Amino acid sequence: MRYLTAGESHGPKLTGIIEGLPAGLTLSQQAIDRALQARQQGPGRGGRMKIEQDEVVITAGVRGEITTGAPVALEVKNRDWANWESIMTPGKDVDWESKKVIAPRPGHADLTGSLKYRTEIRNVLERASARETAMRVAIGSITRQLLTNLGVQIRGRVVSVGAVELNWSNTEEEWQRAAKSEWRVGDVEGEQRLNEQLNEARRLGESLGGILEIQVLNLPAGLGSYVQWDRKLDGRLAQAVLSVQAMKGVSFGLGFEAAKRFGSEVHDPIVYHSGEGYQRTRNNAGGIEGGMTNGEPVILQVAMKPIPTLYHPLSTVNLETKEEVKASIERSDICAVPAALVVLEHVIAWEIAQAVLEKFPADTIPELEKAWQDYLDYLKAQ
């Protein structure tokens, strides 16, 4: 499979095309819309989220809610386009001056993009914006539905925001609470501290980042490969999550803590159970060894930096006069950590689905489901 996206933050719409989806997948447009709406939620979101009410429009590759095997084309319209049409129109009568940006924001693509493409900053930030992730969520929701048919579950939680670390015991009760929490946390007391920290950041004109955890359950051993560097699943997952705006670090399982321990405290002992196959007694590896899933849950933690648009902006340089000025202010969020969790779940769904279809090439969903089940039976019989 492969996909492409196009569209600007304040353009008329976002567009996506997916090629390689098997025929026969029953798609729920409502599930895609729920994912898009979840991406817009969470404390600390900015005014843009009050304007947009994201919904997907499927324009090709699906008939009667079932994929045909042809490329699937998607659209997500930008309601804010009505306020930007004269500024962002592709026509010749564009307004170049009203929203011109000459004070690049530290931490954003503004300056480097302007130098690279020899263009005005507006043209850079419109595409570099995290608005682009709305389409990636829509695309990921489709592959997530494919994985759900195979029994694969993806779930996520917020580990920390700013200086606030949440208590966590990894119980099912905590996961259920996190799924219902607007902060995506299972710590009720910690949620109150998050609200207090958010209010302080808002008062100071600051922004907040955090650490997020995503788990992928019910994967068999053997997805991904060790035979070439670009087929290693952990490498591909890392690239996928770091391609999301503001993500600055990723670890698997025990992560950086593994560097501080003896090998016997890090690696996961192997056991065998008749009728169930090989298993590990713990999961410090985070479900991946040698670039391949090992049958345990795949667990990633991802670090998100604070959003670079600040309402108390840092110093920068006026590109026209070269004088020191304060950075420009675009409408932005104070904290988008819970929303970023939704994005990460869906870009990970894409990469996992890619690995599934590489191991089980199939033109149709029935072929895929049969190959998947045959392989599970094989693993249990070893």
Buried (B, 14 or more C-beta within 10 A) or exposed (E): BEBEBEBBBBBBBBBBBBEBBBBBBEBEBEBBBEBBBBBBEBBBBBEBBEEBEBBBEBEEBBEEEEBBBEBBBBBBBBEBBEEBBEBBBEEEEEEEEEBEBBBBBEBBBBBEBBEEEEEBBBBBBBBBBBBBBBBBBBBBBBBBBBBBEBEBEBBBBBBBBBEBBBEBEEEEEBBEBBEEBEBBBBBEEBBEBBBEBBEEBBEEEBBBBBBBBBBBBEBBBBBBBEEEEEBBBBBBBBEBBBEBBBBEBBBBBBBEEBEEEEEEEBBBEEEEEEEEBBBBEEBBBBBBBEBBBBBBBBBBBBBBBBBBBBBEBEEBBEBEEEEEBBBBBBEBBBBBBBBBBBBBBBBBBBBBBBBBBBBBEBEBBEBBBEBBEEBBEEBBEE
